[in-house]
Amino acid sequence: MPNIASAKKRLRQNIARREKNRADRSRLRNICKKVTKAVGEGNAELAQASFLEATKALDKAGAAGLIHRNTSSRKKSRLSQLVRKLKQAKAA
């Protein structure tokens, strides 16, 4: 445990940030899972709505540094591909 006041404060800040980041990352994963679940069930409307929500959340997370921007883009691309394939399958 730290003895210096500034180190104690830094420890408190680190703990608070870690808890917030952990919760935000968990929320982000759940949002992405919602899209893949909707695609798996074949629900195109829910998949599209969830994809828009996931896109917004991924963009925010990438901008905030919660995840890397390239990771955000890659996840959006893969989710988009899933939703597009589902739409094409429904149309055909």
Secondary structure, 3 states (H helix, E strand, C coil): CCCCHHHHHHHHHHHHHHHHHHHHHHHHHHHHHHHHHHHHHCCHHHHHHHHHHHHHHHHHHHHHCCCCHHHHHHHHHHHHHHHHHHHHHHHC
